[in-house]
Amino acid sequence: MFHTTNAPVKGRFSGRSLSVAVGLASLALATGSVYAQDQQSLEERLAALEQKLAEVEPQATGDEGFSFNTYARSGLLLGGDLQSVPGGPYLTPAGSVGGPVGRLGNEPDTYLEAILNYKQVAENGTESHYRLMIADSTTSSNDWTAGDGALNVRQAYVEFSNLASFSGIFEEASIWAGKRFDRDLNFDIHWLDSDIIFLGGLGAGIYDVKFSESVKSNFSLYGRSFLAFPSDVQDQDITEDTDNLILTADNYFGNVQWTISGMKAQDNDLRVVGGAQQAAETGVHTMLAYHGDSFFGLSDGSFKVAVLHGQGLGAETKNIGADGDLHEDAVSTRLALYGTTYLSDNWRFAPAIMAETSEDRYIEGDEYQWLTFNARLAQEFTANFEMQYEGSWQTMDLTTQGYQGRTAVDGDYSRFTIAPTFKPQVGGFWNRPEIRLFASYSTWDDELDGYSAGDALGADSDFESGQWTFGTQMEIWF
């Protein structure tokens, strides 16, 4: 998921357009009656109208008013027979446990986020921010997709900052409550469309408790709901669903980030997974990350590296606290890193690695191991045109113990994409919007077809190893 959402808010609108429209209407009326009203000039009347509007309408300045930002992508993915084919960064067997492959030329969906913001500043200087995010997703190519879309409210929260009564270590702190993505525990490897870490749900928290110039902490309590589950327990007052409560401390020491989370889902140990009642009721999750301001110290650019570890309910290392089927003895460790740099004046380079190993994940004795290498290259030709290239290789060894009817597999997947790309201005990996054409070649070991009959590479799928796919896509954020 590109939650992106991290791009700066640039698009703004406000009641100023209403002011202009009313002013023009007033001008027309005034022109027809100016000769009958010599006592008051046209300029005076318009000035009075502007003053009245200013008293009632919020202005979209940098600190106050309404603003809008978005992320969206939409693409068509076709096989050699000019028919739609499966795609997505999680189409391999490893994708079922969070193992992504590259996304360029591999997305057959339309996904969008519409984000509305309203900001106010009280007389005492306290700032408030209300955010509403609405998202939708569909793989249909039709213009009307209400029947198969997934329209959803993903965020709805209020945050207060610059609180007039806060002082000491809380002087720069902000507080929030509602449904949201965590501000800082939400960063990704864009080329894989995979979060390095994601924390979200219903809750409340405080950001930027500052102990010194280089040391600060964020604290939060989130709740996530696990879906109803079957249980073999009789005559017990249980609802067959549960909430997972996640308490998190997110700490910063300069460029180093250390996060620790504890969680508890009451009665989740009554869940039956794989015929056994051994699901976790508690869990712990931790991450150590470094946010670099160069390309691994070798050149200008940036990089991030993170090691994540979890046990019990914390063994879902990426999406904290989101999986209720995890075994009570589940243990997972994940590594993620990426960087961006320029190799020359017109060549950009962004490599990425993500890997995970887990044991007793769902059923005692299971093992899931996967590793992905990905690299995105871009060659800038003109102010509006560049060529993008992406290569991905993933290896996996999945011993499932029959979980959800899945078969153990061991094999590799590879894909290469070339994408002529048009944009308003080339330069950097983060300039959008883009319009792309692309061609991709994918191949994988035949053994992976046997993982699950219903997945993209399954034996029942017409999507076969060693074929080209083609398509077009737009992507935008602001």
PyMOL commands that set and color helices and strands:
alter all, ss='L'
color gray80, all
select helices_A, chain A and resi 16-36+42-56+93-97+168-170+190-192+268-270+313-315+403-405+446-450
alter helices_A, ss='H'
color red, helices_A
select strands_A, chain A and resi 65-78+110-121+127-138+152-161+174-189+194-210+215-226+242-253+256-265+282-292+302-312+331-342+347-359+367-380+385-399+409-422+434-444+467-477
alter strands_A, ss='S'
color yellow, strands_A
deselect
rebuild
show_as cartoon
